[in-house]
């Protein structure tokens, strides 16, 4: 029996085994890892930081995954599914994620202190027309 970590006859290592699967009904188009830290708006202590993964999907949705327990904590319909979904995700702050869809819209999503609550939309901002000069 051959050791699976040993190089193959062509000098390549085998692909690593996945840590976990993103089980969704739509193809994943982009990913962004970040640490979520809820800002406390009261005298109560802020929640503990949480390692999250934001995944953009072809159906226009964004899923937020808790990396510690490997479960989804929130989902939002962010962009038009007819335009083939989410192109890119970026992190603006520890509680705000920016999404850009193939529909030409840029949106910011603020996560609340309770990660299971749906993120609230801060945008949208329409993509500027390249020919308008603005």
C-alpha positions as CSV (number, residue, x, y, z in Angstrom):
1,X,0.0,0.0,0.0
2,X,1.4,3.4,-1.0
3,X,1.5,6.4,1.4
4,X,-1.1,9.0,0.2
5,X,1.2,11.9,1.2
6,X,4.1,10.6,-0.9
7,X,4.6,12.3,-4.3
8,X,3.0,10.5,-7.2
9,X,5.0,9.1,-10.1
10,X,4.6,12.5,-11.8
11,X,6.1,14.4,-8.8
12,X,2.9,16.0,-7.6
13,X,1.3,15.7,-4.2
14,X,-2.3,14.6,-4.1
15,X,-5.0,17.2,-3.4
16,X,-5.6,17.9,0.3
17,X,-8.8,16.6,1.9
18,X,-11.3,19.4,2.5
19,X,-11.9,20.7,6.0
20,X,-15.6,21.1,5.4
21,X,-18.1,21.6,2.6
22,X,-20.3,24.6,1.9
23,X,-23.7,22.9,1.5
24,X,-25.8,25.3,-0.5
25,X,-28.2,25.0,-3.4
26,X,-26.3,27.5,-5.6
27,X,-22.8,27.6,-7.0
28,X,-20.2,29.5,-4.9
29,X,-18.8,32.5,-6.9
30,X,-16.6,34.2,-4.3
31,X,-15.3,33.9,-0.7
32,X,-14.0,36.2,2.0
33,X,-12.7,35.3,5.4
34,X,-13.0,37.9,8.3
35,X,-13.3,38.3,12.0
36,X,-16.7,39.6,13.1
37,X,-16.7,41.9,16.1
38,X,-20.0,43.5,17.1
39,X,-19.7,47.0,18.3
40,X,-21.5,47.5,21.5
41,X,-24.1,50.3,21.4
42,X,-24.9,50.0,25.1
43,X,-23.0,49.5,28.3
44,X,-23.3,45.8,27.9
45,X,-20.0,44.1,26.9
46,X,-19.5,43.5,23.2
47,X,-19.9,39.9,22.0
48,X,-16.8,37.6,21.6
49,X,-15.1,37.9,18.1
50,X,-16.2,35.2,15.7
51,X,-14.3,33.9,12.7
52,X,-16.7,34.1,9.7
53,X,-16.6,33.2,6.0
54,X,-18.8,35.1,3.6
55,X,-19.7,33.2,0.5
56,X,-21.2,34.8,-2.6
57,X,-23.4,32.6,-4.8
58,X,-24.7,32.4,-8.4
59,X,-28.3,32.9,-7.2
60,X,-27.4,36.4,-5.8
61,X,-27.3,35.3,-2.2
62,X,-24.6,35.8,0.5
63,X,-24.2,33.2,3.2
64,X,-22.3,33.9,6.4
65,X,-20.6,30.8,8.0
66,X,-19.3,30.4,11.5
67,X,-15.9,28.8,11.0
68,X,-15.7,27.4,14.6
69,X,-18.8,25.2,14.3
70,X,-18.9,25.1,10.5
71,X,-22.5,26.2,10.3
72,X,-24.3,29.0,8.4
73,X,-25.3,31.9,10.7
74,X,-27.1,34.2,8.3
75,X,-28.2,34.4,4.6
76,X,-29.3,37.4,2.6
77,X,-30.6,37.8,-1.0
78,X,-28.1,40.4,-2.0
79,X,-28.3,40.7,-5.8
80,X,-30.4,39.8,-8.8
81,X,-30.2,36.1,-9.6
82,X,-31.0,36.7,-13.2
83,X,-27.7,38.6,-13.5
84,X,-25.8,35.5,-12.3
85,X,-25.1,36.6,-8.8
86,X,-22.3,37.9,-6.7
87,X,-19.0,38.9,-8.3
88,X,-17.0,39.9,-5.3
89,X,-17.0,40.4,-1.6
90,X,-14.8,42.6,0.6
91,X,-14.7,43.6,4.2
92,X,-15.2,47.2,5.1
93,X,-14.9,46.8,8.9
94,X,-15.2,44.0,11.4
95,X,-19.1,44.1,11.1
96,X,-19.6,45.4,7.5
97,X,-19.2,43.4,4.2
98,X,-19.3,45.0,0.8
99,X,-20.8,43.0,-2.1
100,X,-20.7,43.6,-5.9
101,X,-23.1,41.8,-8.2
102,X,-23.2,41.2,-11.9
103,X,-26.3,43.3,-11.7
104,X,-23.9,46.3,-11.5
105,X,-24.9,47.2,-7.9
106,X,-22.6,47.7,-5.0
107,X,-24.1,47.0,-1.5
108,X,-22.8,47.2,2.0
109,X,-24.2,44.7,4.6
110,X,-23.9,45.5,8.4
111,X,-24.0,42.4,10.6
112,X,-25.8,42.9,13.9
113,X,-24.6,41.9,17.4
114,X,-26.6,38.7,17.0
115,X,-25.0,37.0,14.0
116,X,-28.1,34.9,13.4
117,X,-30.1,38.0,12.6
118,X,-30.2,38.9,8.9
119,X,-27.6,41.5,7.9
120,X,-29.0,45.0,7.2
121,X,-28.4,46.7,3.9
122,X,-26.4,50.0,3.9
123,X,-26.5,50.6,0.1
124,X,-27.2,50.1,-2.7
125,X,-25.0,52.2,-4.8
126,X,-25.5,51.9,-8.6
127,X,-22.4,51.4,-10.8
128,X,-21.5,54.6,-12.6
129,X,-21.9,54.7,-16.3
130,X,-18.4,54.7,-17.9
131,X,-19.6,57.1,-20.6
132,X,-21.2,59.6,-18.3
133,X,-17.9,61.2,-17.1
134,X,-19.0,61.0,-13.4
